[in-house]
């Protein structure tokens, strides 16, 4: 478990939408922000198998 900033979550929501075509709500984007942080902290190695479920549509939340 890692802590991530709200700005990181919104950045990931935007990235997923723009680059991957996934309109994720912030709670789902938080998992990607956490994954990125784990990689930066060296807790997750390159080539590790990871599953990040996107369980909520961005239609549920207003993302600026």
Residue pairs with C-beta under 8 A, 6 or more apart in sequence:
1 34
2 34
2 37
2 38
2 41
2 43
4 30
4 33
4 34
4 37
5 33
8 33
8 36
8 37
9 26
9 29
9 30
9 33
10 26
10 29
10 63
10 64
11 33
12 24
12 29
12 30
12 32
12 33
12 36
13 24
13 25
13 26
13 29
13 58
13 63
14 63
15 32
16 22
16 23
16 24
16 29
16 32
16 54
17 23
17 24
17 58
17 63
22 54
23 57
23 58
23 59
24 32
24 54
24 56
24 57
24 58
25 56
25 57
25 58
25 59
25 60
25 61
25 63
26 61
26 63
27 55
27 56
28 53
28 54
28 55
28 56
31 52
31 53
31 54
32 52
35 44
35 50
35 52
38 44
44 50
